[in-house]
């Protein structure tokens, strides 16, 4: 079985494209190459240039492919739908023209993927990781979000041949177990798959091993994180936004945290026979991006030792 390791700009603190402290995108691609990655995500819309020739040249220089693009935005508001659909066009027209990863024999869908994440709601951001405190969407607002995701996924598939995967994310309106299960009821697998994230599952009070197995029939793509349990316990006792918790180093190199990746390897490679891609993420304050390369190398080395491929 072949499970390939790829990377993401969030390892360098790239989550908000408007953050004035973001590292230069060319340096991120260079360090991704130095870390041993052959594939990388684009990160949030607006970080990497949309000029296909400029981006392709830099990717080829660093021997990188594009594994996925990301819509990281408000999926709920009706007024935001035109912006979301414009992002589908911009992102999918870009990533489909970039160097591509080789498809594995038993891979469910080929890369690049369009990772779809709900974001941008203060009331949920401050409740990240607290299922008992977080308000849920009204039925009408939920239906709006489902309609928007469906339109995004259909547009990506029909116009660009890109598979959309919905990513439950701490601090958004698709985070907790009840919301993930309802999402699967309302979005057929023919329309979109799941991108499960081990770190977000744990952050949001779910066992990542249990939920990867439980939802595997809907999973097309996976993100790997690890969590410093001592920092996690501290931030759970604060009123704190999700990325502010990340700036306090709640995420750590894989193998240094609480998640059992040996068991995850056994689950994915041996029992489920997953083939395809997993992407390493370690959100941080971008002002601390100077340690990103060293941390990513630790994560890669740990996963390679378990049997994952880069």
Order of alpha helices (4+ residues) and beta strands (2+ residues): beta-alpha-beta-alpha-beta-alpha-beta-alpha-alpha-beta-alpha-beta-alpha-alpha-beta-beta-alpha-alpha-beta-alpha-beta-alpha
